[in-house]
Each structure stands twice: as structure tokens, then as C-alpha cells.
Amino acid sequence: MRVEIDVQDLFYESSPKEAIDLGDNHIRVGTETWEDWFHRWLENLQPDLPPAPSYEIGLRLTDDSEIQSLNAQYRHQDKPTDVLSFAALEVDFPQSPEMLAAPLYLGDIVISVNTAQRQAQQQGHSLPTELAWLTAHGLLHLLGWDHPDEEQLMQMLKQQVKLLKLVSIDIDVEY
């Protein structure tokens, strides 16, 4: 399985092809790291995936101002949020033989690094851990997961913990 990630790092104004410094821990998460993480996550979630030779995902790291604008435009909530997901697939996605040969675009994940930083401090973990947490959450939304009630939220949180463990990140979450 191949995974192609388009990382747009607008918050740090660095090239999408370069690694970015994610705070005091000096942990660097660049395009290769994101691709590795998404590859591991999608392999684990493969039974839930539509068949394709490869998958494409957009990841945009931005600030509170831009995510507030997007949140107001698409969710009618004029306030910053931590993560937004824009899924490209419908639940019952029809596929032709030609489509099965092309990379499958799953959608875009947008994360506010400002909000992620605040949440990381509140939770007592690093910014890279919070970014991984939010990215895993966004990916699950791209694949059709949702949390309209407490039970489904708990299932989604448990799945996020599993995904983070796949990339050697341990996180304590109270269910």
C-alpha cells in the first residue's frame, strides 16, 4: 500500500518537503514521518478502506485565524477549533475499474497548531503527541467515523489510542 501526503505547514511557514520543529522537545515531524504514520494507520484500518493501489491525503497545519474562518464557513461556528476533516468519499462510493487503478483521494485534514499547543499543555503532553492525536482523529473522520453520541465517541477515542500506539506514542485518555 502506498500513501501520498501533501503537507502544508502554514503555521511555521516552512516548505512542505522539509521537516518542521514541533516545539521544546525538538521532535521533528516532516513529510516522511507523516507518510510513515499514515501508512501504518491505513494498514491497520485496511478492512474499512475502499480498495485502491494507493491513497492520497492532504494535511494542513495552520493557525487559529484560518481554522476559525474554515469552521465558520463549513460548520457555521465562528470560533477556532482543533481539527477539521473534509472527506472526499461518500459512504457508498461507486467504483469503476478505472478508478480502482488510480490513487484514491481520501480528503483533507486541517489542524490549528495554536489550539493543539494549548491542548497539549492542558493535557500535559507534547505538541507532537497532540498533533498525532488530532491527525488520527481527522483520519478516522475521513474514513466515515463519527461521534454523534457518547458511545461512538468512546469507540473513536479507543481507536485513536490504538493508532497512536502503532507509531510508538502512548497517550493516557480517560474514557
Secondary structure as UniProt FT lines:
FT   STRAND          2..9
FT   TURN            10..13
FT   TURN            16..17
FT   STRAND          20..21
FT   TURN            24..25
FT   STRAND          28..29
FT   HELIX           31..44
FT   HELIX           46..48
FT   STRAND          54..62
FT   HELIX           64..75
FT   STRAND          83..87
FT   TURN            91..92
FT   HELIX           97..101
FT   STRAND          104..112
FT   HELIX           113..123
FT   HELIX           127..142
FT   TURN            143..144
FT   HELIX           150..166
FT   TURN            167..168
//
